Amino acid sequence: MNKKLLILGSVLGLLSVVLGAFGAHGLKKLISIEAIQSFETGVRYQMYHALLLLFVANQTILQFKTKRMFYYLILFGVILFSGSIYLLATNTLTSFNFKIIGFITPIGGTLLIAGWAILVLNFIKLKQNN
């Protein structure tokens, strides 16, 4: 599981840098400033969670089951949260109206929050046992 966490963290980090550069340079003249700011929010949250995955992978105090649950919450949370933000921010560039999928952004955010909550609960549990 540690290897999967490290790979996912690295891939999400890599994509954050690529998408951040694309947003800063490729989209600047194509979408509004507000849309650029939204796009940057998606990139920022993706990078935060990439770094978090790398951190969690190196924790020996967390059980396999906890890491597996955390992996899937963050994976799907980033896809739904950041992915939907990318689509919504670039909505004016396509003929498809991505606003109809706007409801998945808070679902993704909830999954990310759940990932953090699992860490908090597991760290509290460790303190009680010591």
C-alpha positions as CSV (number, residue, x, y, z in Angstrom):
1,M,0.0,0.0,0.0
2,N,2.9,2.4,0.7
3,K,4.0,2.1,-2.9
4,K,0.5,2.9,-4.2
5,L,0.4,5.9,-1.9
6,L,3.8,7.1,-3.1
7,I,2.9,6.6,-6.8
8,L,-0.5,8.3,-6.5
9,G,1.1,11.2,-4.6
10,S,3.8,11.6,-7.2
11,V,1.4,11.4,-10.1
12,L,-1.0,13.9,-8.5
13,G,2.0,16.2,-7.7
14,L,3.3,15.9,-11.3
15,L,-0.1,16.7,-12.7
16,S,-0.5,19.6,-10.4
17,V,2.7,21.2,-11.7
18,V,1.6,20.5,-15.3
19,L,-1.9,21.8,-14.8
20,G,-0.7,24.8,-12.9
21,A,1.6,25.8,-15.7
22,F,-1.1,25.2,-18.2
23,G,-3.5,27.4,-16.2
24,A,-1.0,30.2,-15.8
25,H,0.2,30.3,-19.4
26,G,-2.2,28.4,-21.6
27,L,-5.5,29.5,-20.2
28,K,-4.7,33.1,-19.3
29,K,-6.1,34.6,-22.5
30,L,-8.9,32.1,-22.9
31,I,-10.9,32.3,-19.7
32,S,-11.8,35.0,-17.2
33,I,-9.7,35.9,-14.1
34,E,-12.4,34.3,-11.9
35,A,-12.2,31.1,-13.9
36,I,-8.3,31.1,-13.6
37,Q,-8.6,31.6,-9.8
38,S,-11.0,28.6,-9.6
39,F,-8.7,26.5,-11.8
40,E,-5.8,27.5,-9.5
41,T,-7.9,26.4,-6.5
42,G,-8.2,22.9,-8.0
43,V,-4.5,22.8,-8.7
44,R,-3.7,23.9,-5.1
45,Y,-5.9,21.3,-3.5
46,Q,-4.6,18.6,-5.7
47,M,-1.0,19.5,-4.7
48,Y,-1.9,19.6,-1.0
49,H,-3.3,16.1,-1.2
50,A,-0.3,14.8,-3.3
51,L,2.0,15.9,-0.5
52,L,-0.3,14.4,2.1
53,L,-0.2,11.1,0.3
54,L,3.6,11.1,0.3
55,F,3.5,11.9,4.1
56,V,1.0,9.1,4.9
57,A,3.0,6.5,2.8
58,N,5.9,7.0,5.2
59,Q,3.9,6.6,8.4
60,T,4.6,3.2,10.0
61,I,2.1,3.9,12.8
62,L,-0.9,3.6,10.5
63,Q,-2.4,0.3,9.7
64,F,-2.8,-1.1,6.2
65,K,-6.6,-0.9,6.4
66,T,-6.4,2.8,7.3
67,K,-3.9,3.6,4.5
68,R,-6.1,1.7,2.0
69,M,-9.2,3.6,3.0
70,F,-7.3,6.9,3.0
71,Y,-5.9,6.1,-0.5
72,Y,-9.3,5.7,-2.1
73,L,-10.9,8.7,-0.3
74,I,-8.1,11.0,-1.5
75,L,-8.0,9.5,-5.0
76,F,-11.7,9.9,-5.6
77,G,-11.9,13.2,-3.7
78,V,-9.2,14.8,-5.9
79,I,-10.8,13.4,-9.1
80,L,-14.3,14.7,-8.1
81,F,-13.2,18.0,-6.4
82,S,-10.3,19.2,-8.5
83,G,-11.4,17.5,-11.7
84,S,-14.8,19.1,-11.5
85,I,-13.3,22.5,-10.8
86,Y,-11.0,22.1,-13.9
87,L,-14.0,21.4,-16.0
88,L,-16.2,24.1,-14.6
89,A,-13.4,26.7,-14.9
90,T,-12.9,25.9,-18.6
91,N,-16.6,25.5,-19.3
92,T,-16.6,28.4,-21.8
93,L,-14.1,26.6,-24.0
94,T,-16.4,23.6,-24.8
95,S,-19.8,23.1,-26.2
96,F,-20.8,20.9,-23.3
97,N,-22.2,22.6,-20.3
98,F,-20.2,21.3,-17.3
99,K,-22.3,23.3,-14.9
100,I,-24.6,20.2,-14.8
101,I,-21.9,18.3,-13.0
102,G,-21.2,21.1,-10.5
103,F,-22.9,19.0,-7.7
104,I,-19.9,16.6,-7.7
105,T,-17.5,19.3,-6.4
106,P,-18.8,19.2,-2.8
107,I,-19.0,15.4,-3.0
108,G,-15.2,15.4,-3.8
109,G,-14.6,17.9,-1.0
110,T,-16.5,15.7,1.4
111,L,-14.3,12.7,0.5
112,L,-11.2,14.8,1.1
113,I,-12.5,15.9,4.5
114,A,-13.2,12.2,5.3
115,G,-9.6,11.3,4.4
116,W,-8.3,14.0,6.9
117,A,-10.8,12.9,9.5
118,I,-9.6,9.3,9.3
119,L,-6.1,10.5,10.0
120,V,-7.2,12.6,12.9
121,L,-9.1,9.7,14.4
122,N,-6.3,7.3,14.0
123,F,-3.7,9.7,15.5
124,I,-6.0,10.3,18.5
125,K,-6.4,6.6,18.9
126,L,-2.6,6.2,18.9
127,K,-2.2,8.8,21.7
128,Q,-4.8,7.0,23.8
129,N,-3.0,3.7,23.5
130,N,0.4,5.1,24.5
